[in-house]
Amino acid sequence: MRLFGYARVSTSQQSLDIQIKALREVGVEKNRIFADKASGSHVNRDGLSLLRVKVEHGDVILVKKLDRLGRDTADMISLIKEFDNLGVAIRFLDDGISTEGAMGKMVVTILSAVAQAERQRYLSELMKGV
């Protein structure tokens, strides 16, 4: 089993440092951390694409928070299924959950739906302020 890490921030002005530090602290080697500076709603992210190519059956991907992998429920479920089909698990450090096992997959699906609802509420509030 090899550990990989994935980090993402939404804009180029934001820093990946906190996420990368957390991944390094749990044992992910620097050369196995993949990162993007792009909105989670973008399906085509270079770091995520490269991670997809590098992982193999039995590997584990560590992500600091659920919403760093993807904010859209459909995208999140698709990514989880894709990695699961490869035999690759995903663990979310801050949330203390993993896609390992049926219960973990269910929790991730529920939490990703909540994250999407929160994002829609936030965007709705922003639009009211305009």
C-alpha positions in Angstrom: 0.0 0.0 0.0 1.3 3.4 -1.0 0.0 6.7 0.3 -0.8 9.5 -2.1 -2.1 13.0 -1.3 -4.4 15.4 -3.1 -4.7 19.1 -2.2 -6.8 21.8 -3.9 -7.6 25.4 -3.5 -10.2 27.3 -5.5 -8.2 30.2 -6.7 -4.6 31.0 -7.6 -4.5 33.5 -4.7 -5.0 30.8 -2.1 -2.3 28.7 -0.6 -1.9 25.0 -0.6 0.6 25.0 2.3 -1.8 24.0 5.1 -3.1 21.0 3.1 0.3 19.9 2.0 1.7 20.2 5.5 -1.1 18.0 6.9 -0.5 15.4 4.2 3.3 15.3 4.9 2.6 15.0 8.7 0.7 11.8 8.1 3.4 10.3 6.0 2.7 11.1 2.4 6.0 11.6 0.5 6.4 14.9 -1.2 6.6 13.4 -4.7 3.3 11.6 -4.1 1.3 14.8 -3.4 -0.8 16.1 -6.3 -2.4 19.6 -6.2 -4.6 21.9 -8.1 -5.5 25.6 -8.0 -8.9 25.3 -9.5 -12.5 25.3 -8.5 -13.8 21.9 -7.3 -16.5 22.1 -9.9 -14.0 21.8 -12.7 -13.8 18.1 -13.7 -10.5 18.5 -15.7 -7.9 19.3 -13.1 -4.2 18.6 -14.0 -3.2 17.4 -10.5 -6.2 15.1 -10.2 -5.6 13.8 -13.7 -2.0 12.9 -12.9 -3.0 11.3 -9.6 -5.4 9.1 -11.6 -2.6 7.8 -13.7 -0.2 7.1 -10.7 -2.4 5.2 -8.3 -2.7 1.4 -8.4 -4.8 -1.3 -6.7 -4.2 -1.2 -2.9 -3.1 2.4 -2.8 -4.7 5.0 -0.5 -5.3 8.7 -1.4 -5.4 11.1 1.5 -7.3 14.4 1.3 -7.4 17.0 4.1 -11.2 17.7 3.7 -14.0 16.2 1.7 -14.7 19.4 -0.2 -11.1 19.5 -1.4 -11.6 16.5 -3.7 -14.9 17.9 -5.2 -17.8 20.0 -4.2 -20.4 18.7 -6.6 -22.1 15.5 -5.4 -22.2 13.9 -8.8 -18.5 14.6 -9.4 -17.6 13.3 -5.9 -19.6 10.1 -6.4 -18.0 9.6 -9.8 -14.5 10.0 -8.4 -15.1 7.7 -5.5 -16.5 5.0 -7.9 -13.6 5.5 -10.3 -11.0 5.0 -7.6 -13.0 2.2 -6.0 -13.0 0.4 -9.3 -9.2 0.7 -9.4 -9.1 -0.8 -5.8 -7.9 2.6 -4.4 -9.4 4.0 -1.2 -9.8 7.6 -0.2 -9.4 8.9 3.3 -10.4 12.3 4.4 -8.2 13.5 7.3 -10.3 16.2 8.9 -13.6 14.3 8.5 -12.2 11.0 9.9 -13.8 9.0 7.1 -12.7 6.7 4.4 -14.2 5.1 1.3 -13.0 1.7 2.6 -16.0 -0.5 3.2 -19.7 0.0 2.4 -20.4 2.2 5.4 -17.6 4.6 4.5 -18.9 5.0 0.9 -22.4 5.8 2.3 -21.0 8.4 4.7 -18.9 10.1 1.9 -22.0 10.3 -0.3 -24.1 11.9 2.4 -21.4 14.4 3.3 -20.8 15.3 -0.3 -24.5 16.1 -0.7 -24.3 18.3 2.4 -21.2 20.1 1.0 -23.1 20.7 -2.2 -26.1 22.1 -0.4 -23.9 24.4 1.7 -22.2 25.7 -1.5 -25.5 26.4 -3.1 -26.7 28.2 0.0 -23.5 30.3 0.0 -23.8 31.2 -3.7 -27.5 32.1 -3.2 -26.5 34.4 -0.3 -23.8 36.0 -2.5 -26.4 36.7 -5.2 -28.7 38.3 -2.7 -25.9 40.7 -1.8 -25.4 41.8 -5.4 
